[in-house]
Amino acid sequence: MMEKKPWASKTLWVNILGVVGILAQTYTGFVIGPELQVMILGVINVILRLITKEEIVWS
């Protein structure tokens, strides 16, 4: 199986952007409901998991 560095992971970047988006809501006042946030991030993660073929190597 192929290996890749963490910064090459689309899943990692999507989740980092998700955290940034949640933090941005605090400052902008534009709030998306938590249920919708979980649903959106969950669907994106499932899609990325289906297309992921490489393992992340942390060392």
N, C-alpha and C positions, 0 to 999 in steps of 0.2 A: 504494500500500500504506500502511496505517495505521502510525504509529510510536508508541512508548511509551517512557517513562523506565525505566531499569533496575529501580528499586524496585517497579515495577508488574508485573514478570515473575514468574510462578508458578515457572518453571523455576529462576530464580536463587534464589528463596526456598527451594525444595525442596532445592537443593544446599547452601545455607547450613545448613539444618536437618540435612542429612546429615552435614556436618562437625561440627556441634554434637553430634549423636548419637554420632559416633565418639569425640570428645573425652570425652563423658560416660561412655563405657564404661571409660575409663582410671580415672575416679574412683569409679565404682560397683562395678566388678568384674564386672558383667553384660556378658559379651562375646558378640556375635554373630559367627559366622565370617566372614572376609573375603569368601569366595565368595558367601555369602548376602547380605552387604551390597552387593556389586557388582551382584548379580542384582536385588535390590529397587530400588536406585537407578536401574539401567539401565531396568527396566520402567517405572518412574514417568516417567523422562525421555522414553522413547519415546512414552508416552501423552500427555504434555504437548506434545511436538513435533507430534503428530498434530492436536491441537486448537488449536495456536498459529497465529494469523493475522497477528500484528503483529510488526514489526521493532523491536528495541531500538535506541534512539539514545543514544549515550554522551556526546554533547556538548550 
